[in-house]
Amino acid sequence: MKNFSLLLSLILYFSLPSFAQQGKCGTVMSEESLTWLKQHQQNPQYYKNTRNAEFTYVPIQYHVVGREDSDTYSASEKSLRRMLCILNSDFAEVGFQFFEIEAPNYIKKDIYYNIGGSPNYGPQMMNQNYNDKAINIYVVNQIEGGSVCGYYTFQNDAVAIQSSCIGVTITHEMGHLLSLPHTFSGWEAGNVPPNQRERVDGSNCKDTGDGFCDTPPDYLPGRWQCPYDDNIPDPTGVPIKPDHTLFMSYAADDCLDRFSNEQMAAMRANVFERRADILEHDFSPV
């Protein structure tokens, strides 16, 4: 039955219209999240966290923002279904399948329709509508004037998605929510001193970059096309070869299709250790 559920997700995934990711990710990983992740990366038991044979079913709650004076909402039911199909396809190898714990929560409030900037009503929206029995996903019309496609916020423990970016953005932001930093972690704000850069030979892979040793050095905080053909050297002079297939990179959308084994282990640990309360449900696939 689980295979039928995944097959249906894949059929819907490829039959619904696509959306381009135009902006950037607005996530800033919290120190608490990074500390938790580092403890796992430094613990040999972390690497033994393999997936179970069966799927783990993870509840989500959609919140869709609309205008007060019309029936205009940031996302259609078809778009929400597509987003769920994308999640279930992209996280199948991780061992997760997502389901809607309740019907979408429709919010008619103009100040939430476009968030970011000043004043930013995003945190207020999330505090007022949070469902503590699920992972919360807020779909709005625009974030930061359209320059940001989505973000995960640690303070509100929720994901915000700009409606025009529904696509792999949700996979990328869900990765952040489940503990993953960017593959180019540390480069978000600009240049990184040479002695702090991850090396191609992997000799400092646990202490630099994203801390995963099965994701190669990535110094690219801007969107880039694959395959990468520039010549940027690591501190030893060896050219880096960033992996354009990894969801947590900034490679173009059509290049992305996987999480690394260590990234998947971290996300499983995050769900079972930090989010076990939302797994207490009676959902089972039809």
WOZIQUI-V412021 format. One record per run of one state. SS is the DSSP state (alpha for helix, beta for strand, coil for the rest). FROM is the first residue (numbers start at 1). LEN is the number of residues. If there is no record, write none. Layout:
ss=SS from=FROM len=LEN
ss=SS from=FROM len=LEN
//
This chain:
ss=coil from=1 len=1
ss=alpha from=2 len=14
ss=coil from=16 len=8
ss=beta from=24 len=2
ss=coil from=26 len=5
ss=alpha from=31 len=11
ss=coil from=42 len=2
ss=alpha from=44 len=5
ss=coil from=49 len=7
ss=beta from=56 len=11
ss=coil from=67 len=6
ss=beta from=73 len=1
ss=coil from=74 len=3
ss=alpha from=77 len=14
ss=coil from=91 len=5
ss=beta from=96 len=5
ss=coil from=101 len=4
ss=beta from=105 len=4
ss=coil from=109 len=1
ss=alpha from=110 len=4
ss=beta from=114 len=2
ss=coil from=116 len=6
ss=alpha from=122 len=8
ss=coil from=130 len=5
ss=beta from=135 len=6
ss=coil from=141 len=1
ss=beta from=142 len=2
ss=alpha from=144 len=3
ss=coil from=147 len=1
ss=beta from=148 len=6
ss=coil from=154 len=4
ss=beta from=158 len=5
ss=alpha from=163 len=3
ss=coil from=166 len=2
ss=alpha from=168 len=10
ss=coil from=178 len=16
ss=alpha from=194 len=3
ss=coil from=197 len=27
ss=beta from=224 len=1
ss=coil from=225 len=8
ss=beta from=233 len=1
ss=coil from=234 len=5
ss=beta from=239 len=1
ss=coil from=240 len=6
ss=beta from=246 len=1
ss=coil from=247 len=4
ss=beta from=251 len=1
ss=coil from=252 len=1
ss=alpha from=253 len=3
ss=coil from=256 len=2
ss=beta from=258 len=1
ss=coil from=259 len=2
ss=alpha from=261 len=14
ss=coil from=275 len=1
ss=alpha from=276 len=4
ss=coil from=280 len=7
//
